[in-house]
């Protein structure tokens, strides 16, 4: 087995004609160790003699950490919005479909059959005023989620590397 620092690739002995000029011979055991280390997150780089070695990858930049943290926020927000809401002693669905059903009923000005179904799929007698109160609770919760996301976006902009290591989108304790 051979390794080329120029290409960062391994070559079998049967392809001498297309092997880079800088290729160095390595043992099968070293090749296996290098591949295992690479699979575990280490990088394969050439030493001063062109021989492959394993090194820890460089620490991500603050910009990369910021981008990673920002990228986690939409999933957090979607999860929070769809997680349901406690209101009037019951848990209610807040998926996009459930919210659309509430909007449709409010636009029609009626609660079909005078009942609604909670998150446990229990049929609950509900007046139009009670459905409006549920909708108000959903809107209030949605606004709180969005406001928390805005706060986290602001916090992300001033975090240091240690803070990024501990960061997970969440509500304050």
Long-range contacts (C-beta under 8 A, 24 or more apart in sequence): 1-25, 1-26, 1-27, 1-28, 1-30, 1-31, 2-26, 3-31, 3-34, 3-44, 3-46, 3-50, 3-51, 3-52, 4-50, 5-46, 5-50, 5-52, 8-44, 8-46, 22-50, 24-49, 24-50, 24-51, 24-52, 26-51, 26-52, 59-161, 62-159, 62-160, 62-161, 62-164, 65-159, 65-161, 65-164, 66-156, 66-157, 66-159, 66-164, 68-164, 69-156, 69-159, 69-164, 69-167, 69-169, 70-153, 70-156, 72-168, 72-169, 73-149, 73-152, 73-153, 73-169, 75-169, 76-149, 76-169, 76-170, 77-145, 77-146, 77-149, 77-169, 80-145, 80-148, 81-142, 81-145, 84-119, 85-137, 85-138, 85-141, 87-133, 87-134, 87-137, 87-138, 88-130, 88-133, 88-134, 90-118, 90-119, 90-120, 90-122, 90-124, 91-118, 91-119, 91-120, 92-118, 92-119, 92-134, 92-138, 93-118, 93-119, 94-138, 94-141, 94-142, 99-138, 102-131, 102-134, 102-135, 102-138, 103-135, 105-131, 106-131, 106-132, 106-135
